[in-house]
Amino acid sequence: MTRRVTTPATAFAVAAIGIASYSVMDAVMKGMSIAHGAYSAVLWRSVAGVVLLGPLFLVTRRPWPGRAALTLHVARGTVAGASVLLFFWGLVRVTMAQGVALTFLAPLIALFLAAATLGETIRRAAIGGSLVASLGVLAIAVGQWQAHASADVVLGSLAIVLASILYAGSLILLRQQAQIADPLEVALFTSIVLALLLLVGAPWFSTVPAVALWPGIFGAAALGSVSAVLLAWAYRHAEAQVLAPVEYTAFVWSAILGYSVFGEHVTAWTVAGALLIIAGCLVAVRGKPGPAPQTEAAA
């Protein structure tokens, strides 16, 4: 029997579906974070993720991860968890389009982190791309200044930038995870680590959700889990440089969902900033596969 080869176009399509699903999940999580706080939203989504993925992991009789894999799962779950919490805390305070645009800084930051941790050489293209992306962040900041943004909006933006820095670190760990663990294992153990960490603070920062909220919680968990598996599959079957452009469709989805669900309007400054950040990322990774610029919800 001839072995079927996955084409780049197929991997691209799968990644596109994954990004669209993540964007819908972001909208659901923003609504839950507004109503009940980002801590509760992230905590119970993680618990729901464990409930959904745990039985599948057991039924398929996958082997328990070894010490090296568990160490990576704990490390990435911790870093990615902090990133996700900061992201949704910030997303409550800014528009979805602006929040997602700022997360596009992650792949650039990951290039510099890879140089610092893995000994990779920082290329001129990465430096040039960083300068272009910095202009994008400045454009978004100018837009906030002209709109007389409140201190809450500014803090939300800063939280998302910090989330992008942490997420860049999680991308480095994700690339290592993908070499020794399949997508289901990565998604499950990320949820387990995040849920366990947040349960520690639950008595002070969260409450058990009402029954009416659980459909939304499990819906967000299902979207996030399916998206994580789809993206992990896509990046296993195609190079990051082939799939990187599809990641930026998240900005379009966030603008559409932000307007239709929350009545948010995208300013020209936000669009200009997003385009500059995207351009900077593409310049930085030109001619060399780079870390996937996945959205924050990828955790």
FENHU-V377654 format. One record per backbone hydrogen bond with DSSP energy under -1.0 kcal/mol. NH is the residue of the N-H (numbers start at 1). CO is the residue of the C=O. If there is no record, write none. Layout:
BEGIN
nh:NH co:CO
nh:NH co:CO
END
This chain:
BEGIN
nh:11 co:7
nh:12 co:8
nh:13 co:9
nh:14 co:10
nh:15 co:11
nh:16 co:12
nh:17 co:13
nh:18 co:14
nh:19 co:15
nh:20 co:16
nh:21 co:17
nh:22 co:18
nh:23 co:19
nh:24 co:20
nh:25 co:21
nh:26 co:22
nh:27 co:23
nh:28 co:24
nh:29 co:25
nh:30 co:26
nh:31 co:27
nh:32 co:28
nh:33 co:29
nh:34 co:30
nh:35 co:31
nh:36 co:32
nh:37 co:33
nh:41 co:37
nh:42 co:38
nh:43 co:39
nh:44 co:40
nh:45 co:41
nh:46 co:42
nh:47 co:43
nh:48 co:44
nh:49 co:45
nh:50 co:46
nh:51 co:47
nh:52 co:48
nh:53 co:49
nh:54 co:50
nh:57 co:53
nh:58 co:54
nh:59 co:55
nh:60 co:56
nh:61 co:58
nh:62 co:57
nh:70 co:66
nh:71 co:67
nh:72 co:68
nh:73 co:69
nh:74 co:70
nh:75 co:71
nh:76 co:72
nh:77 co:73
nh:78 co:74
nh:79 co:75
nh:80 co:76
nh:81 co:77
nh:82 co:78
nh:83 co:79
nh:84 co:80
nh:85 co:81
nh:86 co:82
nh:87 co:83
nh:88 co:84
nh:89 co:85
nh:90 co:86
nh:91 co:87
nh:92 co:88
nh:93 co:90
nh:99 co:95
nh:100 co:96
nh:101 co:97
nh:102 co:98
nh:103 co:99
nh:105 co:102
nh:106 co:103
nh:109 co:105
nh:110 co:106
nh:111 co:107
nh:112 co:108
nh:113 co:109
nh:114 co:110
nh:115 co:111
nh:116 co:112
nh:117 co:113
nh:118 co:114
nh:120 co:114
nh:127 co:123
nh:128 co:124
nh:129 co:125
nh:130 co:126
nh:131 co:127
nh:132 co:128
nh:133 co:129
nh:134 co:130
nh:135 co:131
nh:136 co:132
nh:137 co:133
nh:138 co:134
nh:139 co:135
nh:140 co:136
nh:141 co:137
nh:142 co:138
nh:143 co:139
nh:144 co:140
nh:145 co:141
nh:146 co:142
nh:147 co:143
nh:148 co:145
nh:149 co:144
nh:154 co:150
nh:155 co:151
nh:156 co:152
nh:157 co:153
nh:158 co:154
nh:159 co:155
nh:160 co:156
nh:161 co:157
nh:162 co:158
nh:163 co:159
nh:164 co:160
nh:165 co:161
nh:166 co:162
nh:167 co:163
nh:168 co:164
nh:169 co:165
nh:170 co:166
nh:171 co:167
nh:172 co:168
nh:173 co:169
nh:174 co:170
nh:175 co:171
nh:176 co:172
nh:177 co:173
nh:178 co:174
nh:180 co:177
nh:181 co:177
nh:186 co:182
nh:187 co:183
nh:188 co:184
nh:189 co:185
nh:190 co:186
nh:191 co:187
nh:192 co:188
nh:193 co:189
nh:194 co:190
nh:195 co:191
nh:196 co:192
nh:197 co:193
nh:198 co:194
nh:199 co:195
nh:204 co:201
nh:205 co:201
nh:206 co:202
nh:213 co:210
nh:214 co:211
nh:217 co:213
nh:218 co:214
nh:219 co:215
nh:220 co:216
nh:221 co:217
nh:222 co:218
nh:223 co:219
nh:224 co:220
nh:225 co:221
nh:226 co:222
nh:227 co:223
nh:228 co:224
nh:229 co:225
nh:230 co:226
nh:231 co:227
nh:232 co:228
nh:233 co:229
nh:234 co:230
nh:235 co:231
nh:237 co:233
nh:243 co:239
nh:244 co:240
nh:246 co:243
nh:247 co:244
nh:248 co:245
nh:249 co:246
nh:250 co:247
nh:251 co:248
nh:253 co:249
nh:254 co:250
nh:255 co:251
nh:256 co:252
nh:257 co:253
nh:258 co:254
nh:259 co:255
nh:260 co:256
nh:261 co:257
nh:262 co:258
nh:263 co:259
nh:264 co:258
nh:271 co:267
nh:272 co:268
nh:273 co:269
nh:274 co:270
nh:275 co:271
nh:276 co:272
nh:277 co:273
nh:278 co:274
nh:279 co:275
nh:280 co:276
nh:281 co:277
nh:282 co:278
nh:283 co:279
nh:284 co:280
nh:285 co:281
nh:288 co:285
nh:294 co:292
nh:298 co:295
nh:299 co:296
END
